[in-house]
Amino acid sequence: MDIIQAINERHSVRNYLANRIEADKVELLKKKIEELNAAGNLNFQFKEDAGKTYNKLMNKFMGLGSAPSVIACVGKDDGNLDQRVGYYGEKLVLYAQQLGLNTCWAGTFNRENIGAEVGPGERLAISIAIGYGKDSGKPHRSKDISQVSESEKGRPDWFEKGVQAALLAPTAINQQKFKIKLKADETVEFTDLGGVLSQINLGIVKYHFEAGSGRKVEL
Ligand SMILES: Cc1cc2nc3c(=O)[nH]c(=O)nc-3n(C[C@H](O)[C@H](O)[C@H](O)COP(=O)(O)O)c2cc1C
């Protein structure tokens, strides 16, 4: 499965089968996490047993309580941690999709029960539930391309593809509060329009744009 197919097929999944992730896939996930931690100055941790990470009333209500495993998204709290968490975390989410797994970013979770190791100068930003879904989720309602993008330089194919991939990105409570602008000098400007966990959302959106457009994005 290539990255575009993974972007198209990924949806948040909140109801999971009890099956644990097989040992060979756990190894692949751990290797990927190691790689992303090194690239992004992060300390993501895979917890094979999610235990009572999702015992909050809201999680039970939404169904997330059934997630067998979880990723604790920890990293050096140096000013742009949330964007790095979003960008590298979404690389991991799409990799999991390619392995046939399902995921859900979750800002609502039990910070004590997740059992993350948070070193000096680090912060636990968010969690990602992971496992085999009872279903594969469904496409979210989406804004239009014109609502989230503008251009001073026409609409080249690469830009259009980047924006389309960005619209498929998960954002907290599906806010899609971002703007992507192609400037006259052909650079791309991303604007965070606020809302819940907006910098994590923006990091996720930047990775989707990068994967869709084939153009490297700065964090
Ligand atoms: C930063 C972030 C935090 C989120 N937190 C939660 C959460 O606490 N609980 C939950 O059920 N879903 C959560 N979600 C999932 C969003 O509701 C979901 O991504 C959005 O509705 C779009 O749907 P999709 O992911 O299926 O495309 C979160 C997503 C993001 C990106």
The ligand as an SDF file (V2000), in Angstrom:
LIG
                    3D

 31 33  0  0  0  0  0  0  0  0999 V2000
   -5.0270   16.0630   17.8440 C   0  0  0  0  0  0  0  0  0  0  0  0
   -6.2330   15.1640   17.8050 C   0  0  0  0  0  0  0  0  0  0  0  0
   -6.9060   14.8200   18.9800 C   0  0  0  0  0  0  0  0  0  0  0  0
   -8.0020   13.9450   18.9390 C   0  0  0  0  0  0  0  0  0  0  0  0
   -8.6010   13.5560   20.1180 N   0  0  0  0  0  0  0  0  0  0  0  0
   -9.6120   12.6520   20.0820 C   0  0  0  0  0  0  0  0  0  0  0  0
  -10.1800   12.1730   21.3020 C   0  0  0  0  0  0  0  0  0  0  0  0
   -9.7680   12.5590   22.3960 O   0  0  0  0  0  0  0  0  0  0  0  0
  -11.1630   11.2320   21.2280 N   0  0  0  0  0  0  0  0  0  0  0  0
  -11.6280   10.7730   20.0340 C   0  0  0  0  0  0  0  0  0  0  0  0
  -12.5180    9.9190   20.0400 O   0  0  0  0  0  0  0  0  0  0  0  0
  -11.1230   11.2280   18.8410 N   0  0  0  0  0  0  0  0  0  0  0  0
  -10.1180   12.1380   18.8500 C   0  0  0  0  0  0  0  0  0  0  0  0
   -9.5530   12.5660   17.6650 N   0  0  0  0  0  0  0  0  0  0  0  0
  -10.0380   12.0660   16.3670 C   0  0  0  0  0  0  0  0  0  0  0  0
  -10.8210   13.1220   15.5820 C   0  0  0  0  0  0  0  0  0  0  0  0
  -12.1020   13.2570   16.1390 O   0  0  0  0  0  0  0  0  0  0  0  0
  -10.8670   12.7270   14.0990 C   0  0  0  0  0  0  0  0  0  0  0  0
   -9.5690   12.7500   13.5950 O   0  0  0  0  0  0  0  0  0  0  0  0
  -11.7470   13.6650   13.2610 C   0  0  0  0  0  0  0  0  0  0  0  0
  -13.0870   13.5850   13.6500 O   0  0  0  0  0  0  0  0  0  0  0  0
  -11.6360   13.3330   11.7680 C   0  0  0  0  0  0  0  0  0  0  0  0
  -12.0080   12.0130   11.5000 O   0  0  0  0  0  0  0  0  0  0  0  0
  -11.0090   10.9650   10.8640 P   0  0  0  0  0  0  0  0  0  0  0  0
   -9.7900   10.8660   11.7370 O   0  0  0  0  0  0  0  0  0  0  0  0
  -11.7720    9.6840   10.8110 O   0  0  0  0  0  0  0  0  0  0  0  0
  -10.6100   11.4580    9.4940 O   0  0  0  0  0  0  0  0  0  0  0  0
   -8.4640   13.4380   17.6880 C   0  0  0  0  0  0  0  0  0  0  0  0
   -7.7780   13.8080   16.5150 C   0  0  0  0  0  0  0  0  0  0  0  0
   -6.6790   14.6450   16.5650 C   0  0  0  0  0  0  0  0  0  0  0  0
   -5.9450   14.9890   15.3090 C   0  0  0  0  0  0  0  0  0  0  0  0
  1  2  1  0
  2  3  1  0
  2 30  2  0
  3  4  2  0
  4  5  1  0
  4 28  1  0
  5  6  2  0
  6  7  1  0
  6 13  1  0
  7  8  2  0
  7  9  1  0
  9 10  1  0
 10 11  2  0
 10 12  1  0
 12 13  2  0
 13 14  1  0
 14 15  1  0
 14 28  1  0
 15 16  1  0
 16 17  1  0
 16 18  1  0
 18 19  1  0
 18 20  1  0
 20 21  1  0
 20 22  1  0
 22 23  1  0
 23 24  1  0
 24 25  2  0
 24 26  1  0
 24 27  1  0
 28 29  2  0
 29 30  1  0
 30 31  1  0
M  END
$$$$
